[in-house]
Amino acid sequence: MRLVAGIDCGSGVTKAVLVAQNGFPSSSILGKGRAKSGINMEAAAQAALQDALRDAGLSRDQVHYVATTGFGRYGVGFRDIQITEITSGARGAIYLFPASRCVLDIGGQSTRAITMGESGKVRTFKTNDKCAAGSGMFIVRAAKYLEIPIEDVGKLSLQATNPQPISSVCAVLAESEIINHVSAGVGVENILRGIHGSLAERAVSMLKRVGLQGEVTLIGGVALQAGMVKALQEKLDAKVNVPSDCDYVCALGAALLGHKRLAMKESLARLQPVS
């Protein structure tokens, strides 16, 4: 049994997934773990990996290979390979939903729209402009201003009866809109649903630019918010796949790709002549 760890070094949280293979392509997810990223990505990756090992009841010496992805992937010195979050996100999404052809990854730092082929190979992608208003960080900032725990944002958004649109593409101006809504007595749930609607509209625009086709799978931490999922489905007028562990998908994809690379290395080693 080969055991590979996939570690997604995000800007806010680092996630780790342990995947075992008893022969390609059969795979089993044995454990998952997470840790706050902070400024030391190496330490965060170690902590997330140890958490996943505890979850699986395994030890560090049983891990054969480590694949990192995400914002801080280069900061992990014990990695064997680093993979972009675009590639790992696509691979993880198609593993969970084989009919997926579009992936929308909304995280704290950025939003990515990806199209892929039947094997999960990326065809084209687009990333949002470097502004918090286009990513999950805007929701975090808005929740802090509205004095709402981030865990409550998704369910509160679902309670909206008159969503108030947030039209500004700049985070600073968008926050001014929120302040105006609060001053006018608009309910928190309607403001939050307006934020989700704004993010969904931009996300759908990105999907159309990369070539919206087939099933759409939503991954990343923002996919945990039910209000965001509903807003996106309304904008697309279609069902959206949401994995149960949507924020672990990139780590899963990294582990699966790590298995593929490890198998290639082992095959090459067998072909080397014995001296």
Disulfide bonds with the S-S distance in Angstrom:
none
